[in-house]
């Protein structure tokens, strides 16, 4: 019996493969793949086909006859074609169809009977089209639907969605108004995706009706605070939440207390500067966290965060995009790579009289209560008050010894040591009587950690010119160091107050010269300090910054800057005129010594020249003795000078045979002396002269 079944299946496969349409593949039983077919019609496939894939074709329209014979069809993929509409009753015969993919077409409208007859349909994919409207009865009869994807269209309204079995609904990237409870009847919905809808809030009644919700995507909306809807008990089963790219600015622990089952949380790009300690205590099941693209203040109150990530084994997604913005010593560093001592936490020791110093645990700067903690403002140390500042010198932590009673044997005194670089811009670290760390800022800076440099006051005319566009943001840029050719700019405040900009446009121009045209530079946001170089000395420069992408209005050689500006004057070039005083005894002695040295060098040079001349004359005289007289009359033969190689007596040698004419000439015996420099071999030896009396050489190209 088994043999008959196998034979029947093999025969069916052979018949099915022979009926496979042209430009299609039928390798799998009851499945037809027609990919990149470049045809505008539906192919004729075997009637037993159950899975038909016709994507990436050029199909522009459908008819009722295209699918009337393949009633066994279960899956139909028509994605990435050129369909502009879905004709009514086009799928009427497909009563067994469960999966229909119409994504990435050009569909603009869904009519009343577009899906008529699809009573078993479970998955309907319409994303990536141009759908602007859906008939309010278009989805009637689709009671078995489990997944509906409508993201990436141009929807401005929705019909009433009544899907009692629906598990996934994706409405992202549309132009829909805020959803209300009356729009949905999906009691078993598990995943709701509402990304990029411009939502300012989330309807509480809508969320309350979704008691089976496991995944909620609210990213890229206009939520300025965590919606109150997330505090409902109906979300106790939520395992995945995304609030990314919303202008939240602050988070409270109480906002997430109901999300006890949360496993994945995305808080990237929400302008967070940190988390209060214990913020994630309610997320006992958290395994994946994303906090990228946030301007973190990597100070002591955040030192617990990397430790918590390692201890709880939480997977930090996008770690390379999770970096510190402040303080400058940590700016640009990845948050997860910092150690505890990188956060500048104060150290404490206990000193006892007569006993060695012992280290004690590091105290944390007190934070606000978890119920009211704001993650965008890390609790700073208390500012110095009128009562605490005068008592700094009386504090034992500044070196003065406490009074010791004669009757006391051991007196303990707690000393606090400030961490290095905790106070910026020359600020002084100290502890108040309660043991809290404070920074006493010098003139020219302010802030809890003296991180805000102050711009010097300018005249009314200067201020009117520089701050005509943004008078309230002068402190966003300042010059810290100025030389004759460079200006060091502090852009930290500008970057901190604009954490979402993609870059910085820096514009500077010379106010002292005739050419006042602006020069522009584009800087990344991870340059909180930048040095302008190649400037002219003793000139006043106007430097302005603005977010990359904002327009600047130019008027002739001047411009109306839209960002904060500052002025800085380069130092003049220093000319040192009397480096040495000629009237001092040391100077006179130095001049005399230099004169003597110069005289000695001149004498040595003259003596060397005389010796060289004498040696040369002696060498010439020896040569005359060996070669005879060098009188021109003695070696002149009929107006022509005879070369040394033609003989000493002036007689012409016999003409050599043709075979020897191109041989290397040999020196006469009289000149074959060791070390003789009076004769040099010819540089060119590859040519033969026309006769022995002419030294000219023929060029190689003749």
C-alpha positions as CSV (number, residue, x, y, z in Angstrom):
1,X,0.0,0.0,0.0
2,X,2.8,2.3,0.9
3,X,4.4,1.7,-2.4
4,X,1.3,2.8,-4.3
5,X,1.1,6.0,-2.3
6,X,4.8,6.8,-3.1
7,X,4.2,6.1,-6.7
8,X,1.1,8.3,-6.7
9,X,3.0,11.2,-5.2
10,X,5.8,10.9,-7.6
11,X,3.4,10.8,-10.5
12,X,1.7,13.9,-9.2
13,X,5.0,15.7,-8.9
14,X,5.9,14.8,-12.5
15,X,2.5,16.1,-13.8
16,X,2.8,19.2,-11.7
17,X,6.3,20.0,-13.0
18,X,5.1,19.5,-16.6
19,X,2.3,22.1,-16.1
20,X,4.7,24.7,-14.7
21,X,4.3,28.1,-16.6
22,X,7.1,29.6,-18.5
23,X,9.7,31.7,-16.6
24,X,8.5,30.2,-13.3
25,X,9.9,27.6,-11.0
26,X,7.9,24.6,-9.6
27,X,10.6,22.7,-7.7
28,X,8.5,22.4,-4.5
29,X,5.3,20.4,-4.5
30,X,2.2,22.5,-5.0
31,X,4.3,25.7,-5.0
32,X,5.0,28.0,-7.9
33,X,7.6,30.8,-7.9
34,X,7.4,33.5,-10.6
35,X,10.0,36.1,-9.7
36,X,11.4,38.8,-12.0
37,X,9.1,37.5,-14.7
38,X,8.6,41.0,-16.3
39,X,5.1,40.3,-17.4
40,X,1.9,42.3,-16.7
41,X,-0.4,39.2,-16.5
42,X,-1.1,36.5,-14.0
43,X,0.5,33.2,-15.2
44,X,-1.6,30.0,-15.7
45,X,-0.6,27.6,-12.9
46,X,-1.7,24.1,-12.1
47,X,-5.1,23.9,-10.4
48,X,-3.5,22.0,-7.5
49,X,-1.3,25.0,-6.6
50,X,-1.4,25.9,-2.9
51,X,1.4,28.5,-2.7
52,X,1.8,31.1,-5.5
53,X,4.6,33.7,-5.4
54,X,4.4,36.4,-8.1
55,X,6.4,39.2,-6.7
56,X,8.7,41.6,-8.4
57,X,6.7,41.4,-11.7
58,X,5.1,44.1,-13.7
59,X,1.5,43.3,-12.9
60,X,-0.7,46.4,-13.1
61,X,-4.2,45.0,-12.7
62,X,-6.2,41.9,-11.6
63,X,-9.4,40.3,-12.9
64,X,-11.9,37.9,-11.5
65,X,-10.7,35.2,-13.9
66,X,-7.1,35.2,-12.8
67,X,-7.7,33.0,-9.7
68,X,-11.0,31.2,-10.4
69,X,-9.4,27.8,-11.1
70,X,-6.9,27.6,-8.3
71,X,-9.4,27.3,-5.5
72,X,-6.8,25.3,-3.3
73,X,-4.6,28.4,-3.0
74,X,-3.4,29.0,0.6
75,X,-0.7,31.7,0.1
76,X,-0.6,34.4,-2.5
77,X,2.3,36.9,-2.8
78,X,1.7,39.8,-5.2
79,X,4.2,42.2,-3.5
80,X,6.4,44.6,-5.4
81,X,4.3,44.9,-8.5
82,X,2.5,47.9,-10.0
83,X,-1.0,47.4,-8.8
84,X,-2.9,50.7,-8.5
85,X,-6.2,49.2,-7.2
86,X,-7.8,45.9,-6.1
87,X,-10.8,45.2,-8.2
88,X,-13.9,44.1,-6.4
89,X,-14.5,40.3,-6.1
90,X,-10.9,39.7,-7.5
91,X,-10.3,37.0,-4.8
92,X,-13.9,35.7,-4.5
93,X,-13.0,32.2,-5.4
94,X,-10.1,31.9,-2.9
95,X,-12.1,30.7,0.1
96,X,-9.1,28.7,1.5
97,X,-6.6,31.6,1.2
98,X,-4.9,32.4,4.5
99,X,-2.0,34.6,3.6
100,X,-2.3,37.6,1.2
101,X,0.7,39.9,0.6
102,X,0.0,43.1,-1.5
103,X,2.8,45.2,0.0
104,X,5.0,47.6,-2.0
105,X,2.5,48.3,-4.8
106,X,0.8,51.6,-5.9
107,X,-2.6,51.0,-4.3
108,X,-4.4,54.2,-3.4
109,X,-7.8,53.0,-2.2
110,X,-9.4,50.0,-0.7
111,X,-13.0,49.5,-1.9
112,X,-15.9,47.7,-0.1
113,X,-15.5,44.3,-1.8
114,X,-11.8,44.3,-2.4
115,X,-11.4,41.3,0.0
116,X,-14.8,39.7,-0.5
117,X,-14.7,35.9,-0.2
118,X,-11.6,35.6,1.9
119,X,-13.3,34.1,4.9
120,X,-10.2,32.1,6.0
121,X,-7.7,35.0,5.6
122,X,-5.3,35.2,8.6
123,X,-2.6,37.6,7.4
124,X,-3.1,40.7,5.2
125,X,-0.1,42.8,4.3
126,X,-0.8,46.2,2.7
127,X,2.2,48.2,3.9
128,X,4.3,50.3,1.6
129,X,1.5,51.4,-0.7
130,X,-0.1,54.8,-1.3
131,X,-3.4,54.1,0.4
132,X,-5.2,57.3,1.3
133,X,-8.6,55.9,2.2
134,X,-10.3,52.6,3.2
135,X,-14.0,51.9,2.8
136,X,-15.6,51.5,6.2
137,X,-16.9,48.1,5.2
138,X,-13.7,46.9,3.5
139,X,-12.7,44.5,6.3
140,X,-16.1,43.0,7.0
141,X,-16.0,39.2,6.9
142,X,-12.3,38.9,7.9
143,X,-13.1,37.5,11.3
144,X,-10.2,35.1,11.2
145,X,-7.6,37.8,10.6
146,X,-4.5,37.5,12.9
147,X,-2.1,40.1,11.4
148,X,-2.9,43.4,9.6
149,X,0.0,45.6,8.4
150,X,-0.9,49.1,7.1
151,X,2.3,51.0,7.9
152,X,4.0,53.3,5.4
153,X,0.8,54.6,3.7
154,X,-1.0,58.0,3.5
155,X,-4.0,57.2,5.7
156,X,-5.7,60.1,7.3
157,X,-8.6,58.0,8.8
158,X,-9.4,54.5,9.7
159,X,-12.6,52.4,9.5
160,X,-13.8,50.6,12.6
161,X,-11.4,47.7,13.0
162,X,-13.4,44.8,14.4
163,X,-11.1,41.8,14.6
164,X,-11.8,39.5,17.5
165,X,-8.8,37.3,16.8
166,X,-6.3,40.0,15.7
167,X,-2.8,39.7,17.3
168,X,-0.7,42.2,15.4
169,X,-1.7,45.7,14.1
170,X,0.8,48.0,12.6
171,X,-0.3,51.6,11.8
172,X,3.1,53.3,11.8
173,X,4.2,56.1,9.5
174,X,0.8,57.4,8.5
175,X,-1.1,60.7,9.0
176,X,-3.7,59.4,11.4
177,X,-5.3,61.4,14.2
178,X,-4.8,60.1,17.8
179,X,-6.5,56.8,18.2
180,X,-9.5,56.4,20.5
181,X,-11.1,53.5,22.1
182,X,-14.0,53.6,19.6
183,X,-11.6,52.9,16.7
184,X,-10.5,49.4,17.7
185,X,-12.2,46.3,18.9
186,X,-9.3,43.9,19.2
187,X,-9.5,42.3,22.6
188,X,-6.7,39.8,22.0
189,X,-4.2,42.2,20.4
190,X,-0.6,41.4,21.4
191,X,1.4,43.8,19.3
192,X,0.4,47.4,18.6
193,X,2.8,49.6,16.6
194,X,2.0,53.4,16.4
195,X,5.4,54.8,15.4
196,X,5.7,58.2,13.7
197,X,2.0,59.2,13.9
198,X,2.7,62.6,15.6
199,X,0.8,61.5,18.7
200,X,0.9,64.0,21.6
201,X,-0.6,61.5,24.0
202,X,-2.1,58.0,24.2
203,X,-5.7,57.3,25.0
204,X,-6.1,55.6,28.4
205,X,-9.3,53.9,27.5
206,X,-7.7,52.4,24.4
207,X,-4.8,50.9,26.4
208,X,-7.2,49.7,29.1
209,X,-9.1,47.6,26.6
210,X,-5.9,45.9,25.4
211,X,-5.3,43.5,28.3
212,X,-3.3,41.0,26.3
213,X,-0.8,43.5,24.9
214,X,2.8,42.3,24.9
215,X,4.5,44.8,22.5
216,X,3.9,48.6,22.2
217,X,5.8,50.9,19.9
218,X,5.3,54.6,20.5
219,X,8.6,55.8,18.9
220,X,9.1,59.0,16.8
221,X,6.0,60.7,18.1
222,X,5.5,64.0,20.0
223,X,5.2,62.7,23.6
224,X,6.6,65.2,26.0
225,X,6.1,63.0,29.0
226,X,5.5,59.3,29.6
227,X,1.8,58.7,28.9
228,X,-0.5,58.1,31.9
229,X,-1.9,55.2,30.0
230,X,1.3,53.3,30.7
231,X,0.5,53.3,34.5
232,X,-2.5,51.1,34.1
233,X,-2.6,47.5,35.4
234,X,-3.7,46.3,32.0
235,X,0.0,46.5,30.9
236,X,1.4,44.2,33.5
237,X,2.0,41.7,30.7
238,X,3.9,44.2,28.5
239,X,7.3,42.7,27.5
240,X,8.5,45.2,24.9
241,X,8.2,49.0,24.9
242,X,9.7,51.7,22.7
243,X,9.6,55.4,23.5
244,X,12.6,56.3,21.2
245,X,12.9,59.7,19.5
246,X,10.3,61.5,21.7
247,X,11.0,64.8,23.4
248,X,10.5,63.4,26.8
249,X,13.4,65.2,28.6
250,X,12.6,63.6,31.9
251,X,11.5,60.2,33.3
252,X,10.1,59.2,36.7
253,X,10.4,55.8,38.3
254,X,6.6,56.0,39.0
255,X,6.0,56.1,35.2
256,X,7.0,52.4,34.8
257,X,6.0,50.8,38.1
258,X,3.3,48.8,36.4
259,X,5.6,47.3,33.8
260,X,6.9,44.5,36.0
261,X,7.2,42.0,33.0
262,X,9.2,44.4,30.8
263,X,12.1,42.6,29.0
264,X,13.1,45.1,26.2
265,X,13.1,48.9,26.6
266,X,14.1,51.5,24.0
267,X,14.8,55.0,25.4
268,X,17.1,56.2,22.6
269,X,17.1,59.8,21.5
270,X,14.8,61.2,24.3
271,X,17.3,63.8,25.6
272,X,18.2,61.9,28.8
273,X,21.2,63.1,30.8
274,X,21.1,60.2,33.2
275,X,19.1,57.9,35.5
276,X,18.7,58.2,39.3
277,X,20.1,55.2,41.1
278,X,17.4,52.5,41.4
279,X,15.6,53.6,38.3
280,X,15.5,50.1,36.9
281,X,14.7,48.2,40.1
282,X,11.1,47.6,39.0
283,X,12.4,45.9,35.8
284,X,13.5,42.7,37.3
285,X,13.1,40.8,34.0
286,X,14.8,43.4,31.8
287,X,17.3,41.8,29.4
288,X,17.8,44.3,26.6
289,X,18.1,48.1,27.0
290,X,18.7,50.8,24.3
291,X,19.6,54.3,25.5
292,X,21.7,55.5,22.5
293,X,21.8,59.1,21.2
294,X,21.3,60.7,24.6
295,X,23.5,63.6,26.1
296,X,24.6,61.7,29.3
297,X,26.3,63.6,32.1
298,X,28.9,61.1,33.2
299,X,29.3,62.4,36.8
300,X,29.3,60.6,40.1
301,X,25.4,60.1,40.3
302,X,25.6,58.0,37.2
303,X,28.5,55.8,38.3
304,X,26.2,53.0,39.3
305,X,24.8,52.5,35.8
306,X,27.7,50.6,34.1
307,X,28.1,48.5,37.3
308,X,24.4,47.6,37.2
309,X,24.6,46.6,33.5
310,X,27.3,44.1,34.3
311,X,25.8,42.7,37.5
312,X,22.3,42.2,36.0
313,X,23.8,41.0,32.6
314,X,21.6,43.5,30.7
315,X,22.4,43.6,27.0
316,X,23.0,47.3,26.1
317,X,22.1,47.7,22.4
318,X,24.0,50.2,20.2
319,X,26.8,50.8,22.7
320,X,28.9,52.8,20.3
321,X,26.1,55.4,20.1
322,X,25.8,55.5,23.9
323,X,28.4,58.2,24.8
324,X,29.0,60.9,27.4
325,X,28.6,64.5,26.6
326,X,29.7,66.0,29.9
327,X,32.1,66.6,31.6
328,X,34.8,67.4,29.1
329,X,37.1,64.8,30.5
330,X,34.6,62.1,29.6
331,X,33.1,63.7,26.5
332,X,32.9,61.3,23.6
333,X,33.6,58.2,25.7
334,X,31.3,55.2,25.6
335,X,29.3,55.0,28.7
336,X,29.5,51.3,29.2
337,X,33.4,51.4,29.0
338,X,33.8,53.8,31.9
339,X,35.1,52.6,35.3
340,X,33.7,53.8,38.6
341,X,36.7,56.2,39.2
342,X,36.1,57.8,35.8
343,X,32.9,59.5,37.1
344,X,34.8,61.7,39.6
345,X,33.2,60.3,42.8
346,X,34.7,61.7,46.1
347,X,36.8,59.5,48.3
348,X,36.5,59.4,52.1
349,X,39.0,58.2,54.7
350,X,38.8,58.0,58.5
351,X,41.8,59.2,60.4
352,X,42.3,58.4,64.0
353,X,45.0,59.8,66.3
354,X,47.6,57.2,66.9
355,X,46.1,54.8,64.3
356,X,46.7,54.4,60.6
357,X,44.4,55.9,58.0
358,X,41.7,53.4,56.9
359,X,39.7,53.6,53.7
360,X,35.9,53.6,54.1
361,X,33.3,53.1,51.4
362,X,32.8,55.9,48.9
363,X,29.6,57.9,49.8
364,X,27.2,58.8,47.0
365,X,26.0,62.3,46.5
366,X,22.4,62.2,47.8
367,X,19.7,62.1,45.1
368,X,16.1,63.0,45.1
369,X,13.5,60.5,46.0
370,X,12.7,57.9,43.3
371,X,9.1,59.2,43.0
372,X,10.2,62.6,41.8
373,X,13.6,61.9,40.2
374,X,14.2,63.6,36.9
375,X,16.7,61.8,34.6
376,X,17.5,64.9,32.6
377,X,18.8,66.7,35.7
378,X,21.2,64.7,37.8
379,X,21.0,65.9,41.4
380,X,24.0,68.3,41.7
381,X,25.8,69.1,44.9
382,X,24.2,71.9,47.0
383,X,25.5,75.3,46.0
384,X,27.5,77.2,48.6
385,X,25.3,79.4,50.7
386,X,26.0,82.5,52.8
387,X,26.4,80.4,55.9
388,X,28.7,77.7,54.5
389,X,31.1,79.7,52.5
390,X,32.7,81.7,55.4
391,X,33.2,78.5,57.4
392,X,35.4,76.8,54.8
393,X,38.6,77.6,56.6
394,X,37.1,76.4,59.9
395,X,36.2,73.0,58.4
396,X,38.6,70.3,59.5
397,X,38.7,69.0,55.9
398,X,40.8,72.0,54.9
399,X,43.8,71.2,57.1
400,X,43.2,72.7,60.5
401,X,43.5,70.3,63.4
402,X,40.5,69.8,65.6
403,X,40.8,70.6,69.3
404,X,41.8,67.6,71.4
405,X,40.8,67.3,75.0
406,X,43.7,66.3,77.3
407,X,41.5,63.6,78.8
408,X,40.6,62.1,75.5
409,X,42.8,59.3,74.2
410,X,41.5,58.7,70.7
411,X,39.7,61.3,68.6
412,X,38.3,60.3,65.2
413,X,38.1,62.9,62.5
414,X,36.5,62.2,59.1
415,X,38.3,63.7,56.2
416,X,36.8,64.1,52.7
417,X,39.0,64.2,49.6
418,X,37.7,65.9,46.5
419,X,38.0,63.8,43.2
420,X,40.2,65.1,40.6
421,X,38.7,67.5,38.0
422,X,35.3,67.5,39.6
423,X,35.2,71.3,39.5
424,X,35.8,72.8,36.1
425,X,37.1,76.2,34.9
426,X,39.3,76.7,37.9
427,X,36.6,76.0,40.5
428,X,37.5,74.9,44.0
429,X,36.0,71.7,45.6
430,X,35.0,71.7,49.2
431,X,32.6,69.9,51.5
432,X,29.9,71.7,53.6
433,X,29.3,70.7,57.3
434,X,26.9,68.0,56.1
435,X,29.6,66.3,54.1
436,X,28.1,67.2,50.7
437,X,30.4,68.1,47.9
438,X,30.3,71.7,46.5
439,X,32.2,73.7,43.9
440,X,33.2,77.3,44.6
441,X,33.4,78.9,41.2
442,X,36.0,81.5,40.3
443,X,35.0,84.6,38.4
444,X,34.1,83.9,34.8
445,X,32.2,80.6,35.4
446,X,29.1,79.4,37.1
447,X,27.0,76.2,37.5
448,X,26.9,73.3,40.0
449,X,30.3,72.2,38.7
450,X,31.5,75.6,37.3
451,X,30.8,74.1,33.9
452,X,29.2,77.3,32.4
453,X,31.8,79.9,31.3
454,X,30.6,83.5,31.5
455,X,31.2,85.9,28.6
456,X,32.8,89.3,29.5
457,X,30.4,92.3,29.4
458,X,30.6,94.4,26.3
459,X,29.6,97.8,25.4
460,X,26.0,98.5,24.3
461,X,27.0,99.0,20.6
462,X,28.9,95.7,20.6
463,X,26.1,93.8,22.3
464,X,23.6,95.2,19.8
465,X,25.7,94.0,16.9
466,X,26.5,90.5,18.3
467,X,23.2,89.6,19.8
468,X,20.8,91.1,17.4
469,X,19.5,87.7,16.5
470,X,19.6,85.7,19.8
471,X,20.4,88.0,22.8
472,X,19.5,85.3,25.3
473,X,22.2,82.8,24.3
474,X,25.4,84.6,24.7
475,X,26.7,82.1,27.1
476,X,26.4,79.3,24.6
477,X,29.9,80.1,23.1
478,X,33.0,81.7,24.6
479,X,36.7,82.0,23.9
480,X,39.0,80.5,26.5
481,X,42.5,81.1,25.1
482,X,43.7,83.6,22.5
483,X,47.1,83.8,20.8
484,X,48.3,85.9,18.0
485,X,47.1,83.3,15.3
486,X,44.5,81.2,17.1
487,X,41.3,81.3,19.3
488,X,40.2,78.4,21.5
489,X,36.4,78.2,21.5
490,X,34.3,76.5,24.2
491,X,31.1,75.1,22.5
492,X,30.1,72.8,25.4
493,X,27.1,74.9,26.4
494,X,25.8,75.2,22.9
495,X,26.0,71.4,22.3
496,X,24.5,70.6,25.7
497,X,21.4,72.8,25.1
498,X,20.9,71.3,21.7
499,X,21.4,67.6,22.0
500,X,19.5,66.6,18.8
501,X,21.5,68.7,16.3
502,X,23.4,66.7,13.7
503,X,26.2,69.1,13.4
504,X,27.5,72.7,14.1
505,X,28.1,75.5,11.6
506,X,30.9,77.8,12.8
507,X,31.1,81.2,11.1
508,X,33.9,83.7,11.8
509,X,35.1,86.9,10.1
510,X,37.7,89.5,10.7
511,X,36.2,92.8,11.9
512,X,39.6,94.6,11.8
513,X,40.5,94.1,8.2
514,X,39.1,95.3,4.9
515,X,37.8,91.9,4.0
516,X,35.0,91.0,6.4
517,X,33.5,88.1,4.4
518,X,32.5,85.2,6.7
519,X,34.3,81.9,6.7
520,X,32.3,78.8,7.5
521,X,33.3,75.5,9.0
522,X,31.1,72.4,9.7
523,X,32.0,70.6,12.9
524,X,30.6,67.4,14.5
525,X,28.8,67.6,17.8
526,X,31.5,65.7,19.7
527,X,33.9,68.7,19.5
528,X,33.0,70.7,22.6
529,X,36.3,72.6,22.3
530,X,37.6,73.8,18.9
531,X,40.6,75.9,18.0
532,X,40.5,78.4,15.1
533,X,43.9,78.6,13.5
534,X,45.6,80.7,10.8
535,X,44.3,84.0,12.0
536,X,45.8,87.4,11.7
537,X,47.5,88.9,14.7
538,X,46.1,92.0,16.5
539,X,42.6,91.6,14.9
540,X,39.1,91.3,16.3
541,X,37.1,88.3,15.1
542,X,33.4,87.7,15.4
543,X,32.7,84.0,15.8
544,X,29.1,82.6,15.7
545,X,27.7,79.1,15.8
546,X,24.4,77.7,14.7
547,X,22.9,74.2,14.1
548,X,23.9,72.7,10.8
549,X,21.1,73.3,8.3
550,X,19.9,76.7,9.5
551,X,20.0,79.4,7.0
552,X,22.2,82.5,7.3
553,X,21.2,85.8,5.6
554,X,24.1,87.6,4.0
555,X,24.2,91.4,3.3
556,X,27.3,92.4,1.4
557,X,30.3,91.6,3.5
558,X,28.3,91.2,6.6
559,X,25.7,88.6,7.7
560,X,22.9,88.3,10.2
561,X,23.9,85.3,12.3
562,X,21.1,83.2,13.7
563,X,23.1,81.6,16.4
564,X,25.0,82.8,19.5
565,X,28.2,84.8,18.8
566,X,31.3,86.0,20.6
567,X,34.2,88.4,19.9
568,X,37.8,87.8,20.5
569,X,40.9,89.8,19.7
570,X,44.1,88.0,18.7
571,X,47.3,89.1,20.4
572,X,49.8,91.4,18.6
573,X,53.0,89.9,17.3
574,X,55.8,90.6,19.9
575,X,59.0,92.0,18.5
576,X,62.0,91.7,20.8
577,X,64.3,94.6,20.2
578,X,67.3,94.7,22.6
579,X,67.8,91.1,23.5
580,X,71.4,92.0,24.7
581,X,72.4,95.2,26.5
582,X,75.8,96.3,24.9
583,X,76.7,98.3,28.0
584,X,77.0,95.4,30.4
585,X,80.5,93.8,31.2
586,X,79.2,90.4,30.2
587,X,78.2,91.7,26.8
588,X,81.6,93.4,26.2
589,X,83.4,90.1,27.1
590,X,81.2,88.2,24.8
591,X,81.9,90.5,21.9
592,X,85.6,90.4,22.4
593,X,85.6,86.6,22.5
594,X,83.6,86.5,19.2
595,X,86.1,88.8,17.6
596,X,89.1,86.7,18.6
597,X,87.3,83.6,17.4
598,X,86.6,85.2,14.0
599,X,90.3,86.3,13.7
600,X,91.5,82.7,14.3
601,X,89.1,81.3,11.7
602,X,90.4,83.8,9.1
603,X,94.0,82.9,9.8
604,X,93.3,79.2,9.6
605,X,91.6,79.8,6.2
606,X,94.5,81.8,4.8
607,X,97.0,79.2,5.9
608,X,95.0,76.4,4.4
609,X,94.8,78.3,1.1
610,X,98.6,78.9,0.9
611,X,99.3,75.2,1.6
612,X,97.0,74.1,-1.1
613,X,98.5,76.5,-3.7
614,X,102.1,75.3,-2.9
615,X,101.1,71.6,-3.2
616,X,99.5,72.3,-6.6
617,X,102.5,74.1,-7.9
618,X,104.8,71.3,-6.8
619,X,102.7,68.7,-8.6
620,X,102.7,70.7,-11.8
621,X,106.5,71.0,-11.7
622,X,106.9,67.3,-11.3
623,X,104.6,66.7,-14.3
624,X,106.7,69.0,-16.5
625,X,109.8,67.1,-15.6
626,X,108.2,63.9,-16.7
627,X,106.5,65.1,-19.9
628,X,108.9,67.7,-21.1
629,X,108.3,71.3,-22.0
630,X,104.7,72.4,-22.2
631,X,105.5,75.3,-24.6
632,X,102.7,75.7,-27.0
633,X,105.1,76.1,-29.9
634,X,106.6,72.7,-29.1
635,X,103.3,70.8,-29.3
636,X,101.6,72.9,-32.0
637,X,101.5,71.1,-35.3
638,X,100.2,73.2,-38.3
639,X,97.8,75.2,-36.1
640,X,96.3,72.1,-34.4
641,X,97.0,70.8,-30.9
642,X,98.0,67.2,-30.6
643,X,96.4,65.3,-27.6
644,X,98.5,63.5,-25.1
645,X,97.3,60.2,-26.5
646,X,98.9,61.0,-29.9
647,X,102.4,60.8,-28.4
648,X,104.8,62.8,-26.4
649,X,107.0,63.9,-29.3
650,X,104.1,65.4,-31.2
651,X,104.3,62.8,-34.0
652,X,101.0,61.3,-35.2
653,X,100.7,57.6,-34.6
654,X,100.0,55.2,-37.4
655,X,96.4,54.6,-38.3
656,X,95.0,51.6,-36.5
657,X,93.1,48.9,-38.2
658,X,89.3,49.2,-38.4
659,X,88.9,46.4,-35.8
660,X,90.8,48.4,-33.2
661,X,89.2,51.8,-33.7
662,X,86.4,51.2,-31.1
663,X,88.4,49.6,-28.5
664,X,88.9,51.3,-25.1
665,X,91.9,53.6,-25.4
666,X,94.9,52.7,-23.2
667,X,96.9,55.2,-21.4
668,X,100.5,55.8,-22.5
669,X,103.1,54.3,-20.2
670,X,104.0,57.7,-18.9
671,X,100.5,58.4,-17.6
672,X,99.9,54.9,-16.2
673,X,100.7,56.0,-12.6
674,X,99.1,54.9,-9.5
675,X,97.0,57.8,-8.0
676,X,97.4,60.1,-10.9
677,X,94.4,62.5,-11.2
678,X,95.5,64.4,-14.3
679,X,93.9,62.1,-16.7
680,X,90.3,61.0,-16.8
681,X,88.7,58.4,-19.1
682,X,86.1,59.7,-21.6
683,X,82.6,59.7,-20.3
684,X,81.3,58.4,-23.7
685,X,83.1,55.4,-25.1
686,X,80.5,53.9,-27.4
687,X,81.4,55.9,-30.5
688,X,84.4,56.0,-32.8
689,X,85.9,59.4,-33.9
690,X,86.2,59.9,-37.7
691,X,90.0,60.4,-37.3
692,X,92.5,60.5,-34.5
693,X,93.0,64.2,-34.7
694,X,89.4,65.2,-33.8
695,X,87.8,64.6,-30.4
696,X,84.2,65.1,-31.6
697,X,81.6,62.3,-31.1
698,X,78.8,61.6,-33.5
699,X,75.3,61.7,-31.9
700,X,73.7,58.3,-31.5
701,X,70.8,59.1,-33.7
702,X,73.0,59.5,-36.9
